[in-house]
Each structure stands twice: as structure tokens, then as C-alpha cells.
Amino acid sequence: MAESDEQRLFTEACLHGLRAKLCDDLGALDRFPPEVAAMARKVADALEVPELAAT
């Protein structure tokens, strides 16, 4: 059962971190439980938003 909880935490953190990064709103992560918010911030920090290529 603990493995399932860890996978859920990781999945939630990835989704919230990605959303926060794409919306440029890392402050929104403060409304989640501390362990989710901390991991989501790490996910968001690791992501780079690609820049559009010049044509």
C-alpha cells in the first residue's frame, strides 16, 4: 500500500509542477500539502519551457 501512496504523490507532484510551470504560477503550489508542493516545485524547476524557433 505504501508504494501506491508514493506513486500517487509523485504523479500529483508531476502534474501540479507541470501546470505551475506552464502557467508561470509557482505560488499556486502553496495550496497543496507540503510534501506535494515541495516535490512539485522540484519538478517545475527541472522543466524548461521551450522557446519558439525563429522562422
DSSP file with accessible surface (Angstrom, degrees, kcal/mol):
  #  RESIDUE AA STRUCTURE BP1 BP2  ACC     N-H-->O    O-->H-N    N-H-->O    O-->H-N    TCO  KAPPA ALPHA  PHI   PSI    X-CA   Y-CA   Z-CA
    1    1 A M     >        0   0  184      0, 0.0     4,-1.7     0, 0.0     5,-0.1   0.000 360.0 360.0 360.0 -35.3    0.0    0.0    0.0
    2    2 A A  H  >  +     0   0   64      1,-0.2     4,-2.2     2,-0.2     5,-0.2   0.872 360.0  56.1 -64.1 -36.1    2.9    2.4    0.7
    3    3 A E  H  > S+     0   0  131      1,-0.2     4,-2.4     2,-0.2    -1,-0.2   0.906 105.4  52.0 -63.0 -38.7    4.2    2.0   -2.8
    4    4 A S  H  > S+     0   0   65      1,-0.2     4,-2.3     2,-0.2    -1,-0.2   0.900 109.1  50.0 -63.4 -41.0    0.8    3.1   -4.2
    5    5 A D  H  X S+     0   0   93     -4,-1.7     4,-2.4     2,-0.2    -1,-0.2   0.894 110.5  49.7 -64.4 -40.8    0.9    6.2   -2.0
    6    6 A E  H  X S+     0   0  133     -4,-2.2     4,-2.5     2,-0.2    -2,-0.2   0.898 111.2  49.1 -65.9 -39.6    4.4    7.1   -3.2
    7    7 A Q  H  X S+     0   0  108     -4,-2.4     4,-2.7     2,-0.2    -2,-0.2   0.900 111.4  49.4 -67.2 -39.4    3.3    6.7   -6.8
    8    8 A R  H  X S+     0   0  163     -4,-2.3     4,-2.8     2,-0.2     5,-0.2   0.922 110.8  49.8 -65.3 -43.7    0.3    8.9   -6.2
    9    9 A L  H  X S+     0   0   46     -4,-2.4     4,-2.6     2,-0.2    -2,-0.2   0.939 112.9  47.0 -58.8 -46.8    2.4   11.6   -4.5
   10   10 A F  H  X S+     0   0  121     -4,-2.5     4,-2.5     2,-0.2    -2,-0.2   0.929 113.2  48.5 -62.7 -43.9    4.9   11.5   -7.4
   11   11 A T  H  X S+     0   0   76     -4,-2.7     4,-2.4     1,-0.2     5,-0.2   0.935 113.2  46.9 -64.0 -45.8    2.1   11.6  -10.1
   12   12 A E  H  X S+     0   0   53     -4,-2.8     4,-2.8     1,-0.2     5,-0.3   0.921 112.1  50.8 -61.6 -43.8    0.3   14.5   -8.3
   13   13 A A  H  X S+     0   0    0     -4,-2.6     4,-2.7    -5,-0.2     5,-0.2   0.911 110.3  49.4 -62.6 -41.3    3.6   16.4   -7.9
   14   14 A C  H  X S+     0   0   39     -4,-2.5     4,-2.4    -5,-0.2     5,-0.2   0.937 113.7  45.6 -63.0 -46.0    4.4   16.0  -11.6
   15   15 A L  H  X S+     0   0  100     -4,-2.4     4,-2.4     2,-0.2    -2,-0.2   0.938 116.9  43.3 -64.9 -45.7    1.0   17.2  -12.7
   16   16 A H  H  X S+     0   0   27     -4,-2.8     4,-2.6    -5,-0.2    -2,-0.2   0.895 114.4  50.7 -69.0 -38.3    0.9   20.2  -10.4
   17   17 A G  H  X S+     0   0    0     -4,-2.7     4,-2.3    -5,-0.3    -2,-0.2   0.914 111.6  47.8 -64.9 -41.5    4.5   21.1  -11.1
   18   18 A L  H  X S+     0   0   77     -4,-2.4     4,-2.7    -5,-0.2     5,-0.2   0.943 113.0  48.0 -64.5 -45.8    3.9   21.0  -14.9
   19   19 A R  H  X S+     0   0  129     -4,-2.4     4,-2.3    -5,-0.2    -2,-0.2   0.928 112.2  49.2 -61.8 -44.2    0.8   23.1  -14.6
   20   20 A A  H  X>S+     0   0    5     -4,-2.6     5,-2.6     1,-0.2     4,-0.5   0.905 112.8  47.6 -63.5 -39.7    2.5   25.7  -12.4
   21   21 A K  H ><5S+     0   0   61     -4,-2.3     3,-0.7     3,-0.2    -2,-0.2   0.937 113.2  46.7 -67.6 -45.7    5.4   25.9  -14.8
   22   22 A L  H 3<5S+     0   0  115     -4,-2.7    -1,-0.2     1,-0.2    -2,-0.2   0.849 118.4  41.8 -66.2 -33.9    3.3   26.3  -17.9
   23   23 A C  H 3<5S-     0   0   88     -4,-2.3    -1,-0.2    -5,-0.2    -2,-0.2   0.463 106.2-129.0 -89.9  -1.9    1.0   28.9  -16.2
   24   24 A D  T <<5S+     0   0  141     -3,-0.7    -3,-0.2    -4,-0.5    -4,-0.1   0.925  71.4 123.5  52.2  48.4    4.1   30.6  -14.6
   25   25 A D    > < +     0   0   83     -5,-2.6     3,-1.2    -6,-0.2     4,-0.3  -0.554  20.8 157.2-138.8  70.1    2.4   30.4  -11.2
   26   26 A L  G >  S+     0   0   56      1,-0.3     3,-1.6     2,-0.2     4,-0.2   0.768  71.1  71.3 -68.3 -22.2    4.5   28.6   -8.7
   27   27 A G  G >  S+     0   0   43      1,-0.3     3,-1.6     2,-0.2    -1,-0.3   0.769  83.2  70.6 -63.9 -24.5    2.7   30.4   -5.9
   28   28 A A  G X  S+     0   0   28     -3,-1.2     3,-1.2     1,-0.3    -1,-0.3   0.729  83.5  71.6 -65.1 -19.1   -0.4   28.2   -6.7
   29   29 A L  G X  S+     0   0    2     -3,-1.6     3,-1.6    -4,-0.3    -1,-0.3   0.691  77.5  79.0 -71.4 -16.3    1.5   25.2   -5.3
   30   30 A D  G <  S+     0   0  114     -3,-1.6    -1,-0.2     1,-0.3    -2,-0.1   0.705  82.2  65.0 -66.2 -17.0    1.2   26.7   -1.7
   31   31 A R  G <  S+     0   0  186     -3,-1.2    -1,-0.3    -4,-0.2    -2,-0.1   0.563  90.4  80.7 -83.7  -6.1   -2.4   25.4   -1.6
   32   32 A F  S <  S-     0   0   42     -3,-1.6     5,-0.0     1,-0.2    -3,-0.0  -0.559  99.8 -77.4 -95.6 162.5   -1.3   21.7   -1.7
   33   33 A P     >  -     0   0   64      0, 0.0     4,-2.8     0, 0.0     3,-0.5  -0.236  50.1-109.6 -55.4 148.2    0.0   19.6    1.1
   34   34 A P  H  > S+     0   0  102      0, 0.0     4,-2.6     0, 0.0     5,-0.2   0.843 116.2  51.3 -53.7 -39.7    3.7   20.4    1.9
   35   35 A E  H  > S+     0   0  115      2,-0.2     4,-1.7     1,-0.2     5,-0.2   0.892 113.8  44.5 -69.6 -34.3    5.1   17.2    0.6
   36   36 A V  H  > S+     0   0    6     -3,-0.5     4,-2.8     2,-0.2     5,-0.2   0.936 114.3  49.5 -70.7 -45.8    3.2   17.6   -2.7
   37   37 A A  H  X S+     0   0    9     -4,-2.8     4,-2.3     1,-0.2    -2,-0.2   0.910 110.4  50.2 -61.1 -42.9    4.2   21.2   -3.0
   38   38 A A  H  X S+     0   0   53     -4,-2.6     4,-1.6    -5,-0.2    -1,-0.2   0.930 114.7  42.8 -63.2 -45.5    7.9   20.6   -2.4
   39   39 A M  H  X S+     0   0   58     -4,-1.7     4,-2.2    -5,-0.2    -2,-0.2   0.901 112.2  54.3 -69.0 -37.5    8.1   17.8   -4.9
   40   40 A A  H  X S+     0   0    0     -4,-2.8     4,-2.8     1,-0.2    -1,-0.2   0.879 105.7  53.3 -64.0 -37.5    6.0   19.8   -7.5
   41   41 A R  H  X S+     0   0   75     -4,-2.3     4,-2.6     2,-0.2    -1,-0.2   0.899 107.9  50.6 -63.8 -39.2    8.4   22.8   -7.1
   42   42 A K  H  X S+     0   0  151     -4,-1.6     4,-1.6     2,-0.2    -2,-0.2   0.914 111.4  48.2 -63.7 -41.3   11.3   20.5   -7.9
   43   43 A V  H  X S+     0   0   30     -4,-2.2     4,-1.1     2,-0.2     3,-0.2   0.948 112.6  48.2 -62.8 -47.6    9.5   19.2  -11.0
   44   44 A A  H >< S+     0   0    0     -4,-2.8     3,-0.5     1,-0.2    -2,-0.2   0.897 110.3  51.8 -61.6 -40.4    8.7   22.8  -12.1
   45   45 A D  H 3< S+     0   0  113     -4,-2.6    -1,-0.2     1,-0.2    -2,-0.2   0.832 108.1  52.4 -65.7 -31.0   12.3   23.8  -11.6
   46   46 A A  H 3< S+     0   0   82     -4,-1.6     2,-0.3    -3,-0.2    -1,-0.2   0.693  95.6  86.8 -79.4 -17.6   13.6   20.9  -13.7
   47   47 A L    <<  -     0   0   60     -4,-1.1     2,-0.4    -3,-0.5    -4,-0.0  -0.588  60.8-158.2 -87.0 143.7   11.3   21.8  -16.6
   48   48 A E        -     0   0  180     -2,-0.3    -3,-0.0     3,-0.0    -2,-0.0  -0.970  16.2-134.0-116.3 135.8   12.2   24.2  -19.3
   49   49 A V        -     0   0   82     -2,-0.4     2,-0.0   -28,-0.1    -2,-0.0  -0.784  31.4-123.6 -86.9 119.7    9.6   25.9  -21.4
   50   50 A P        -     0   0  112      0, 0.0     2,-0.3     0, 0.0    -1,-0.0  -0.355  19.1-130.2 -66.8 142.7   10.8   25.6  -25.0
   51   51 A E        -     0   0  182      1,-0.1     2,-0.1    -2,-0.0    -3,-0.0  -0.693  29.6-100.6 -89.6 147.0   11.1   28.8  -26.9
   52   52 A L        -     0   0  173     -2,-0.3     2,-0.2     1,-0.1    -1,-0.1  -0.424  39.1-115.2 -66.7 139.2    9.6   29.1  -30.3
   53   53 A A        -     0   0   89     -2,-0.1     2,-0.3     1,-0.1    -1,-0.1  -0.509  28.6-114.2 -75.1 140.3   12.0   28.6  -33.2
   54   54 A A              0   0  106     -2,-0.2    -1,-0.1     1,-0.0     0, 0.0  -0.563 360.0 360.0 -73.9 135.3   12.6   31.6  -35.4
   55   55 A T              0   0  185     -2,-0.3    -1,-0.0    -3,-0.0    -3,-0.0  -0.739 360.0 360.0-109.8 360.0   11.3   31.0  -38.9
